Amino acid sequence: MGLFSVFTTNSGVIDSTQLAEDFERIITNSEKIEVGFKLNENTFIFTDKRLILIEVRKDGDKAYEYISLPYSKISTFSVESKKSFGYKSRLKIWLNGQELPQLDKEFNKSIDVYEVQKILANHVLN
């Protein structure tokens, strides 16, 4: 399908085989993709070593930013929701030594932020 086929899909879970094909240039030889999903313009990839966030920047020319968050550097993460298990939630991630979160993303009902938090917790807390 090609490098940018993931960017044209709607929000939801993305097939890991497709992610491996689309992002083979940023995945190391010793790294394995576990799960990925698209949320609006963002793509989240959980590997066995790190969380990769691909953000689409729309200021003038369309540009892609690839943010690598090694699990070993994540110090804190939180889920914020106005209602318990609500449809609009935020996921925040802090890296070691940072006052402000490195990542602060709003989630809608297309992706269960609590499942994402569970995947993150399984990596960070091990």
Disulfide bonds with the S-S distance in Angstrom:
none
